[in-house]
Amino acid sequence: MKIALVTDSWLPQINGVVTTWMKIREELSRMDHELAVVHPGITRTFPCPRYPEIRLAWRPGKKVSRCLEELAPDAVHIATEGPVGMAGRRWCRHKRKSFSTSYHSRFPLYLSQYAKIPKTISYHFLRRFHEPAAATLVPTASLAKKLEQYGFKHLVTWSRGVDSELFTIGKKDFYQLPKPIYVYCGRVAREKNLEAFLSLDLPGSKVVIGDGPDRERLARIYGEVTWCGYKKGKDLATHIAGGDVFVFPSLTDTFGVVMLEAMACGLPVAAFPVTGPCDVVLHGTTGFLSPDLKYAAQACLELDPQTCRKYAVSFTWEETARIFLQALASGHDLHLGREMSAANGIPVISGSEVDRSFPFCSSSSEV
């Protein structure tokens, strides 16, 4: 089966969305399926405000349509709600082709924090975006419940995996730093709530693996922290495995693949009791969840690394890919059911009517 993945988030970006789809593409290839990616690189791009390393597509409508026409995919999945995703959505509606979507980022919380846009407005936009999808994949059950409260439908819980061969328990003498060593890995940005970790009065050392727009400011304030920058592959796994506890201070992540990677390296996770950690961490077994992050971080020192790893490696990318395929199949069946409803006199809005009613989308072929 040929599947078109329409996404605004792709290489050279480094984030959980890209990691997820790279791994799924590998697994689908092993199952003799092709995942063809339609991404911002097909057209002109411009830097995302506040995140210049992220490039957004400029008016990608025609090129996205052309790509999809040439691919003639058996199924279409729209992974993001940006310019490329909106163009892919409009093409599917115009062609009356069933498609599925996925919900990766909690943009309403980010927009509320950065731009003071009320969350109700953002959720209304996102609900309208995902509404025509035959199925919308979400990473955790707790997030699905939250989205249902905002009127989202056809939600499918879709977990993540970990590369258990790459991320494994390693030597603890990698860092020549006072112990214990508390590690954070991820984007260094305001929405990651990193200062909740950096400001803790903890014995030992703090290490930050990653980069982002807030690094320069935070490095000036927290000069005692070891800043490692972006790491990839084996180098990344070695840096994570060299720590004793993984601290995940984010309040807004939908899942947090890096928590699985840390646990696979034998590091228990200290985090707040919020969506993401609540779904990924076994409290008191593979980590501690508490409003008191200092308590959680220190309590993690008593946990068994082997237990953390055994739990983490139960999450596989193969299973993630299988859930994705099942959602495509069930979504296709649901789409046929809607068409039958229309045939029996239950009105179905046409693609062009949906697009004109959708905010920020024009009726032309451009975004």
Secondary structure as GFF3:
##gff-version 3
##sequence-region A 1 367
A	DSSP	beta_strand	2	6	.	.	.	ID=ss1
A	DSSP	alpha_helix	16	30	.	.	.	ID=ss2
A	DSSP	beta_strand	34	38	.	.	.	ID=ss3
A	DSSP	three_ten_helix	40	42	.	.	.	ID=ss4
A	DSSP	beta_strand	45	48	.	.	.	ID=ss5
A	DSSP	beta_strand	51	57	.	.	.	ID=ss6
A	DSSP	alpha_helix	61	71	.	.	.	ID=ss7
A	DSSP	beta_strand	75	78	.	.	.	ID=ss8
A	DSSP	alpha_helix	83	95	.	.	.	ID=ss9
A	DSSP	beta_strand	99	102	.	.	.	ID=ss10
A	DSSP	alpha_helix	107	114	.	.	.	ID=ss11
A	DSSP	alpha_helix	119	130	.	.	.	ID=ss12
A	DSSP	beta_strand	136	138	.	.	.	ID=ss13
A	DSSP	alpha_helix	141	149	.	.	.	ID=ss14
A	DSSP	beta_strand	155	157	.	.	.	ID=ss15
A	DSSP	beta_strand	181	185	.	.	.	ID=ss16
A	DSSP	three_ten_helix	190	192	.	.	.	ID=ss17
A	DSSP	alpha_helix	195	198	.	.	.	ID=ss18
A	DSSP	beta_strand	205	209	.	.	.	ID=ss19
A	DSSP	alpha_helix	215	221	.	.	.	ID=ss20
A	DSSP	beta_strand	226	229	.	.	.	ID=ss21
A	DSSP	alpha_helix	233	241	.	.	.	ID=ss22
A	DSSP	beta_strand	245	248	.	.	.	ID=ss23
A	DSSP	alpha_helix	257	264	.	.	.	ID=ss24
A	DSSP	beta_strand	269	271	.	.	.	ID=ss25
A	DSSP	alpha_helix	277	280	.	.	.	ID=ss26
A	DSSP	beta_strand	287	289	.	.	.	ID=ss27
A	DSSP	alpha_helix	293	299	.	.	.	ID=ss28
A	DSSP	three_ten_helix	300	302	.	.	.	ID=ss29
A	DSSP	alpha_helix	305	312	.	.	.	ID=ss30
A	DSSP	alpha_helix	317	343	.	.	.	ID=ss31
A	DSSP	alpha_helix	351	357	.	.	.	ID=ss32
###
